[in-house]
Every structure is written in C-alpha cells, then in structure tokens.
C-alpha cells in the first residue's frame, strides 16, 4: 500500500513538472512570438526619414526574395525578410510588377509594396546631346547603365534596316551624324536599341522632303547635307552665325576650294586614335583635301540642318571666331588675316598647336 502511495506521488510530481514545462514552453513561445512580431513590425517601418527618392529598376522575372534583397541593398527598406514575409503573408507575391520606380527610404514596406503592386512606375530620361560623336554617344549610353555589349549591338546600323533614314547613308558606314539629339524615356527593361531607334526615327522626321529639296538646291544629297550640317554644328552655335558659316562652306565647295575646317581635321585624328592635331592627314583633313569629308563628324540639330538648307545671302569666303566668342566674316584672305590678328590671339594660338 505504501509503495502505491509513493508511485501516485511520483506520477503527480512528474505530471506537475510536465505541466510546468509546458507552461514554461508556452511562455517562451509567446515571448519569442511577441519579440519576433516586434522585430517584424519594426522592420516594416521606414528605413530612415530621408524623403530623397532614388530610382530602382525591378527587372521582370525576379523572385520576391530577389526584389527584397535589391530593395535592401539600395537602402529602401530595413530588412529583406520582413519585406518578403509581408508580401507573402498578404498574398501579394504575384502582384509585384517589373518597372522603374522612384522609391524613398522614408516609405514603409506597405507603401513600397503598394507602389510595386500598382505598377506606379517612373521613367528615366536618356539624353543624347547635340554636337556629339558616335563614340561619345556610346560612352554616354554605357554611363546611363546599359551594358557595352548591348550598346554596341544597338549602334549596329543593320539593326535598323527597316528605317528610311538608313537609306540616305552609304553602305558600310556607322550611324555617325544620324542620331538626333533629344531625351528619351527609359524603364527597367528598355534595351538601348529602343533609344537609338527612337532617335533615328526623329532624325527621319526632321529630314523632311522639303529639307531634302532645299539640300538639292545647294547641290547636296541628303547625306551630304547632314555632313555639312555636322561641320556647321561643331564650328558655331548661334543660328545666325550658322547660316553664314554654311554660306561660306557652300561657296568654297562651289569654287573648288578646300573647306579649311579645323573641326574636321581634329575629328579625323580623334577617330584614328591620335591626339587632335591640324597636322594629321586623313580623309577628314579639309585643309589638304577638297570637297566634303566622307561622313558627318557629329550629330546635328534642326537649326544646323536648316542653316545648310537655307544659307545666308552673303558672299563671305572666310570666318573666324575670336577670343570674345564673336564670329567675324570676311570676303578676302587679307580681311580674314586682319580679323585673326585683331580678335583671335589666345584661341587661335591654341588652335594652331
């Protein structure tokens, strides 16, 4: 009988210990749950209070974890797992949309997710500047985040054989001079060929039948008109000066004189990998060779194209842009040399080097 009482006491003791262990475990689980929830909700709060937005590209095909890691690495959110947990627990993982977004670290995870699920994309502008060589445009596109391989493919003329603007250029030459300067919208998945195509299309829109007819009146083909416009573009920027410079070059062409343009000589040296020098002989050296160079030397604006199509009604044969930025014109070499001596000291000395 005594042994039975001892066994009952032992079992009761063990049961009490078991209940105590269960209670302790529950307390620990509750405490851990509370702690995790606290950490979780804390990590749903803004990363910091900075309202400065930054551009984040969400490519198509990214998993929730990859998006979370991207946002965390860009310092948009506090914690990647909290973002992922929120998205999955809210059954929003299939609603996240690819795109380019402007997000700021003062947004909560809920606000960030709301932006991504509603596809409130922003756009980045890719700008092709005027007066740029094709190699400069290539560098700018790479600086805008496109890969060198993608940019090189985008600058391949064969990619755009369906565009009418490509018909004006000779075979086996680059897109030099044909990319119209403007700003173009880009989102996360935009390929640089889209930007280049839009620029070429815009160039085609500027090269109207009326403009081509005006080139023809100057005895220029459309491509020759672009070549001369690129030289005018590099020489001067003022529209009035451009029309007068165009007149000078057109008169020189009609007389069989060399154009005598320094900027073409520099271009020939640069594309050959040489320091810009007036002594470098190439097909672009219009001090040594008559006629137009073989290709444009930069891209062009509408005003340079119109300057060539509608040159000034003057008889100038020479011009020089002085140290003060003013371009002066002359009928004779003697008058030109006097302008150089009086108005172009530092600039012309640098040019002669």
Residue pairs with C-beta under 8 A, 6 or more apart in sequence:
39 82
40 82
40 85
42 78
43 77
43 78
43 79
43 81
43 82
43 109
44 78
44 82
44 86
44 108
44 109
44 110
45 78
45 108
45 109
46 78
46 105
46 106
46 107
46 108
47 75
47 76
47 77
47 78
47 105
47 106
48 75
48 105
48 106
49 105
49 106
50 104
50 105
50 106
51 104
51 106
52 104
52 105
53 102
53 103
53 104
54 74
54 76
54 102
54 103
54 104
55 100
55 101
55 102
55 122
55 124
56 70
56 71
56 74
56 76
56 100
56 101
56 102
56 103
57 99
57 100
57 101
57 188
58 67
58 70
58 96
58 97
58 98
58 99
58 100
58 101
58 116
58 188
59 98
59 188
59 189
60 98
60 188
60 189
61 98
62 70
62 98
64 84
64 87
64 88
64 93
64 96
65 80
65 84
67 83
67 96
67 116
68 77
68 80
68 81
68 83
68 84
68 87
69 80
71 77
71 80
71 83
71 103
71 112
72 78
72 79
72 80
72 83
74 103
75 105
76 103
76 104
76 105
76 107
76 112
77 83
77 105
77 109
77 112
78 109
82 109
83 109
83 112
83 113
86 109
86 110
86 113
87 93
87 96
87 113
90 113
92 113
92 117
95 117
96 113
96 116
96 117
97 116
97 117
97 118
97 119
97 121
98 188
98 189
99 119
99 121
99 187
99 188
100 121
100 122
100 123
100 124
100 186
100 187
100 188
101 115
101 116
101 120
101 121
101 122
102 122
103 112
103 115
107 115
121 187
121 188
123 185
123 186
123 187
124 144
124 185
124 186
124 187
125 183
125 184
125 185
125 186
126 141
126 144
126 183
126 184
126 185
126 186
126 195
127 140
127 181
127 182
127 183
127 184
128 137
128 140
128 179
128 180
128 181
128 182
128 183
128 184
128 195
128 199
128 299
129 136
129 140
129 181
130 181
130 233
130 298
130 299
130 300
130 301
131 181
131 233
131 234
131 298
131 299
132 140
132 181
132 298
132 299
133 176
133 267
133 270
133 271
133 297
133 298
134 155
134 174
134 175
134 176
134 177
134 179
134 299
135 271
137 155
137 179
137 299
138 151
138 152
138 155
141 151
141 154
141 192
141 195
142 148
142 151
144 186
146 154
146 191
146 192
150 191
150 192
150 193
151 192
153 159
153 192
153 193
154 191
154 192
154 193
154 195
154 196
155 174
155 175
155 196
157 166
157 169
157 173
157 174
157 175
159 193
159 196
159 197
160 166
160 196
160 197
160 200
163 197
163 200
163 201
163 204
164 204
165 178
165 200
165 201
165 203
165 204
165 207
166 178
166 200
168 207
168 221
168 222
168 223
168 226
169 175
169 178
169 223
170 223
173 294
173 295
174 295
175 196
175 200
176 295
176 296
176 297
176 298
176 299
177 226
177 227
177 230
177 295
177 296
177 297
177 298
177 299
177 300
178 200
178 203
178 226
178 296
178 299
179 196
179 199
179 200
179 203
179 299
180 199
180 200
180 202
180 203
180 206
180 299
180 300
181 199
181 299
181 300
181 301
182 199
182 202
184 194
184 195
184 198
184 199
186 194
186 195
206 302
206 305
207 222
207 226
207 305
211 225
211 305
211 306
211 309
212 222
212 225
214 309
214 310
215 221
215 222
215 224
215 225
215 308
215 309
218 225
218 250
218 308
218 309
218 311
219 253
219 254
220 228
220 308
224 292
225 305
225 308
225 309
226 296
226 300
226 305
227 292
227 293
227 295
227 296
227 297
228 246
228 249
228 250
228 292
228 308
229 246
229 296
229 300
229 304
229 305
229 307
229 308
230 296
230 297
230 298
230 299
230 300
230 304
231 249
231 259
231 261
231 263
231 264
231 293
231 297
232 242
232 245
232 246
232 249
232 304
232 307
232 308
233 242
233 298
233 299
233 300
233 301
233 304
234 263
234 267
234 297
234 298
235 242
235 245
235 261
235 263
235 321
236 242
236 245
236 321
236 327
238 327
239 303
239 307
240 312
241 327
242 303
242 304
242 307
243 307
243 310
243 311
243 312
244 311
244 312
244 314
244 316
244 319
244 327
244 329
245 307
245 319
245 327
246 307
246 308
246 311
246 312
247 311
247 312
247 313
247 314
247 316
248 316
248 317
248 318
248 319
248 329
249 259
249 261
250 308
250 311
251 315
251 316
251 317
252 258
252 259
252 260
252 317
253 259
253 291
253 292
256 290
257 290
257 317
258 286
258 287
258 288
258 289
258 290
259 286
259 290
259 291
259 292
260 286
260 287
261 286
261 287
262 278
262 287
262 351
263 297
264 284
264 285
264 286
264 293
264 297
265 277
265 278
265 280
265 282
265 284
265 285
265 286
265 287
266 276
266 277
266 278
267 284
267 293
267 297
267 298
268 280
268 282
268 283
268 284
268 285
268 293
269 275
269 276
269 277
269 280
269 282
270 276
271 284
272 280
272 282
274 280
277 353
278 287
278 351
278 352
281 288
283 289
283 293
283 294
284 293
284 294
284 297
286 292
286 293
314 329
315 331
316 329
316 330
316 331
317 330
317 331
317 332
317 333
317 336
318 329
318 330
318 331
318 332
318 333
318 335
318 336
318 339
319 327
319 328
319 329
319 330
319 336
320 327
320 328
320 336
320 339
320 340
320 343
320 344
320 348
321 327
321 328
321 344
321 347
322 328
322 339
322 343
322 344
322 347
323 343
323 344
323 345
323 346
323 347
324 343
326 343
328 339
328 343
330 336
330 338
330 339
340 348
